[in-house]
Amino acid sequence: MNAETAAVIDASGVHYRDLNRGIREAVTRGTRRFKIENACGQRYIGDGLTGDISITIKGTPGNDLGAFMDGPTIEVFGNAQDGVGNTMNAGLITVHGDAGDIAGHSMRGGRIYVKGSVGYRTGIHMKAYKDLFPVVIAGGRARDFLGEYMAGGLLVILGLGFAAEEIAGDFVGTGMHGGMILLRGAVDERKLGKEVRMTEPARADLEILDRYLPEYCRAFELDPASLKDRPFVKLAPYTHRPYGKHYAY
């Protein structure tokens, strides 16, 4: 099997260890393209893989999809569970559905694009360093603690199909001390963590958004112009003392 031929794997009833062992053994033999069918909760798919590898998944992969990934591309035709892109360094994960909690946890680089909504604590501990710049864009809404303890990168919530006030849950940006959150529509300031303030994005902020939004729209066949019907707001920390005198509130 040459490097351009996709290995098709039927994951029905396959234990996650056997599935991931098979993928790694195939990578060692030179396979770089994979199609996984009937995924149903198998964890750790794509974890730690590096280089020009692509994995297409039909079904619902389990927790920590693409964790510690450094370069590959993963596309999910379905929903994804918790921990998508946990501590990933580089690459692209595209989810044609919803993603669970802590998507982008401690993410250090690469992009995660979710067509639907994301769960609690999306982007927690995201960070950027030199050329590494993590990006998470979700088309629906986010639950509580979006961008908690965020230190770098970009989080974007588009709120498609939701009213502006529903775009994010409570405690947005709690403990945030770096990076930027862009919401397509303002939220009640009472939902914000005490470390962040809501402002109008500067031109430079929107230029950063424009680097990634066209790719997101191509992935899900959206018209970028359709996202201009309501303005974006920017959430960013205004202090380098994220905890201040309070740990929780």
N, C-alpha and C positions, 0 to 999 in steps of 0.2 A: 504494500500500500504506500503510495507516494505522499508527499507532504500536502498536496492539494486535494486529496481525496478525503471526504468526510467520513469518519467512523460513526455509524448509526448505532445507538445503544438504546434498547428498550429497558427502561428502568422499572417496569412493573414488578413489584415484589422483590426488588434487589436491595439488599442491605446497603446503607450508605458507605460502609467501609469497602465493600466489594466494588461498588460503583467507582469510588474515588481511586481505589487501587488500580482498577482497569484503565482509567483515564491516564494515570501517571505512567503505567507500563507502556501504554500506546504512545505517549509523548516521548518516552525514552527510545522507542523504535522509530520515531520520526513523524508520527501523525500530529498534525497541527489544526485539524478541523474536526469538530465533533457535533453531532446532533443527538440530543438526549430526548427521547419520547417517553410520555407517561410518567414524568417525574411526580413524586408524591411524598414530599417532606424529607427527602434525602439531604442531609446536612453537608456542609463544607465543600460543595462543588466549586472547583476552580481555585481552592485555597492554595496560596503560595506559588502558583504557576507564574512563569515569567516568559516574556518574549511574545512573538507573533503567533498567538494561539487564539482560536475563536470557538466558542461553545454556544450553540443554540439549544434552548431548553423549551420543551412544550410540557406544560403542567405547572406544578407548584414546587419549586425547590425549597429546601428547609433552611434552617438558620445558618448565618455566617456564609452566605453565598459570596464568593470572591474575596474572602478575607486574606489579607496580606498579599493580595495579587499585585503583580508588577508588570503590567503591559498588555495582558490578553483582553479580548473583547467577549462579553457575555450578553446574550440577548434572550430574554424570558418572555415567552408568549403565554402569559398567565400572571398570577400574583406571586409575590415573593414574601417569605416570612421574615423574622427579625434578623438584624445585624448585616444587612446587605452592605458589602464593601467595607467591612470592619477592618480598620487599619490598612487599607489598600494604599499602595504607593503610586501606581500608574495604571492606565487602562480605561475601559469604558464598560459600564453595566447599564443596560437598557431594559426596563420592565414595562411590558404592555398591560399593566394592571395596577394594583395597589402594592405597596410595600409595608412591612410591619414596623415594629419599634426599632429605635437606634440605628436607622439607616445612616451610613457614613460615620459610624462611631470611630473616633480617633483617626479618621481618614487623613492621609498626608499628601495625596495627589490623585489625579485621574478625575473621571466624571461619572456621576450616577444620574440617570434620567428615568423618571417614573411618570408614566402617563396619568395615573390616578393619584390617590392620596397616600400620605405617609403617616406612620403612627407616632407614638410618644418619643421624645428625646431625639428627634432627627438631628443629625449634625453634632451630637454631643462630643466635645473635645476635638472637633476638627482643628487642624493646624496647617500652616503654610511655612515653607522654608526654602529660600532662594528660588530656584526654578520650579519647585513643587507647589502646586496651587490646586487644592481640591474644590470640586464644584458639585453641588447637588441641586437638581431642579425637579420639582414635583408639580404636576398639572392640576391636582385637586387641592385638598387642604392638608394641614398638619395638626396633630394633636398637641397636648401640653408639652412645655419645656423645649420648644424648638430652639436649637442653637445653644443649649445649656453648656456653659464653660467653654464656649467656642473661642479659639485662639487665632484662627486664620481661615482664609478661603471664602467661598461664596455659597450662600443658601438662597434659593429662589422658590417662592411658592406662588403659583399662578392663580389658584382659586377658580379654575374653570368649572362652571356649574354651581358655584357657591356665591352667596352674597359676600361683599367685602368684609363684613363683620364676622363672618364664619371662617375666614381663611386660616386662622390659627387659634389654638387653644390658649390656656392661661400660662403665665410665667415665661413668656417669650424672652429669650436672651438672658435668663438667669445665670449669673456668674460669667457672662461673656466679657472677654477682654481683648478681642482681636477679630478681624474678619468683618464681613458685611452680610446682612440679611436684606433681601429685597422682596417686598410683598406687593402683589398687584391689587392695591386697594388698602386704605388705612384701616387700622384696628383701634379699638378702644384702648387708650393709654393705660387703663387699669389692668390690662392683660400683660403689660410689659414687666420684665424684671427690673429691679431698681438700678441695674448697671447700664441700661441702654436708653437711648432717646430716639424718637422718630423724627426724621427730617425729610426734606425733598432731596432726591439723589442729585448729585452734581453731574456735569457732563462726563467727567472721567468715570464716574460710577456706571453710567449708562453705556459707556464705551466698553467697559468690562463685560456687562451683560450681553452686549451685541456680539461678543466673541463666541458666546456659547448658545444663545437662544436660537439662532438659525439652525444649528446642528440638532438641537432638541426638536424643533418643529419638523425638520426633515424626517427624523426618526418616527414621528407619530402622524405624519402627513397633515400638519397644521399650517395655517397661513399666519406668518409672523404679524402681519398687519391686523389680524383679528385680536391680537393681544394689546392693542393700543387704545381699546375703548375705555379703559380707566387707568389712571396714572399709578406708577409704582411709588412706594414709599421705602425709605431706607432706615434700617435699624442698625445702630452701631454703638459700641461702648463709649462712654464719655469719661471713664476713669480707668486707671491702671491698677486700681485696688478693687478687684471684682467682689471681694467678700465684705469689704468695709467692716462695719461693726456687727454685721448680721450674717449668720450662716444660712438660715432658712427663715421663711416668712409665709 
